[in-house]
Amino acid sequence: MRRVQIRVASPSARASRAIVREIGAGPQASRLAAATGDSEEARLAARLAAHHFDLADPLSITHFQAWRASLARKRDAVQERRDARLVALTTTTDEGELRRAEIVVRESDDRPIQQTLSFHDGGDVVMEEVAAWSSRRRR
């Protein structure tokens, strides 16, 4: 199971909202927005789905590749962050609503740990794996 924090920032909002998802917790976790009636989260899910991304699995290389493959015109850049042992793939385009996506993976196991989606309206969605916290008390 992975814990992913999703922050949504828009140029019109003063503060960004954070959503925390438990990935791999089964179908119950993916139905959270519908169950709570969170219309903002539902709008985010629809916005991501329009570009091949899924709020139920926000750090998916498969979804990143599907969006990238849907573009007629794109520019790619790969940056190695050797000191942190990370690789970042950034794809930019001038078509559609989603203009830039960057996914960062660990070199050791190719596991995606962060993704940033930047939209034409200046809004960003930042998704990153965060450490799971234990419910056990410290002694």
N, C-alpha and C positions, 0 to 999 in steps of 0.2 A: 504494500500500500504506500502511496505517495501523497504528500500534502502539498498542494499548489495554491499559491496566493495570486489572485488576479486583481490588478488595479486598473481602473478605468479613469482616464484623465481627459477632460475636454477643455478647450480654450475658454469656454463660457463659465465653467465651474471653478470655484475658488479652491476646492479640495477634491481629491480623488477618492473614490469609494473602493474598498477592498472586499473581495469575496474569497473565502477559503474553501477549497474543494478537496475532498478525500478521493483520490483516484485509485481505483482497484478495490473500492469498498462495496462493489456490487451495484445492481440497478437502482437500489434505494437512493444512493447518493446522487445519481444523475437526474433523479426526479425532484430534487430539492426545490428548484425554482417554481415548478408547477404546484407543488404541494403547499408552499408558503404563499403563493399568489404574488410573488415579487415581480411586478411588471417591468422594473428596470433590468432585472436579471434576464427576464424573458426577451426584452428588446436586444440585450447584448447577445444572447444565444442566437437570435434571428440574424443579427448583423454578422456574426461569425459564420453561421451556416451559409449565408449568401456568398461566402468566399471560401467554402470548403473546410472551414474550421469547425470544431465541435467543443462546446463548453464542458461536455462530459469528459473529454480527454484533451485538455488544452495544450499539453506539451507533446504533440504528436508529429513525428517526422512525416508520416504518411499524409496528414492533412496539409502540412507545409508544401509537400511535393505536389499534391493535387492542385492547390492554388497556383503554384509556380507553373505547372504544366498547362493550366488554363489560359496563361498569358500569351498573346501573340508577340508582344515586345517586352523585353526585360533586360535588366543588367544585373549581373551577379558579382559579388565580391566575397572572397574568403579571407578571413583574418585568423592567423594562429596566435593565440595568447599563451606562448610557451611557459611563461612564469607561473601561470595558473593551470596549465595543461588543458586548455580549452580551445575549441575551434568555433568561429562564428561564420555563418553563411548569411549574407544579406542580399535580398532580391529587391530591386526597385523597378517601378514601371510608371508610365504616365497614362495608363488606361485604367478605368474603373474607379471605384471608391477607395479600395485598399491600395495605397501607393508604395508601401515599404513594409517588408517583413524581415525580421532577423531572428534566427534560431541559433542558440548557443548549446553546444554539446561537449561533454567531457571526452577527452581523447582516449582515456583508458577503457571505456565501455560504450562509447557513442550514445550515451544516454542524454537526451535533451534536458537541460536544467533551467533554461530561460528562453522566452520568446517575446518579441515586441512587435506589435502590429501598429502601423501609423496610417491614418486615414486622411483623405484629401481635405477634410474639414478641420484638421489640426488635432483631432482626438487620437489618443494612444491607448492601447490595451497592452499592459505589461503582465506577463505570466511567468512566475518563477517558482521553482521548487523550494520549499522551506522545510526546515528540520521538523520532524514529528516530535511532539512533546509527550512526555509520559504522564499518565495520571497517577503514578505512584508517588508517594511523598518521600522527600529526602530525609534521611536520618542524620 
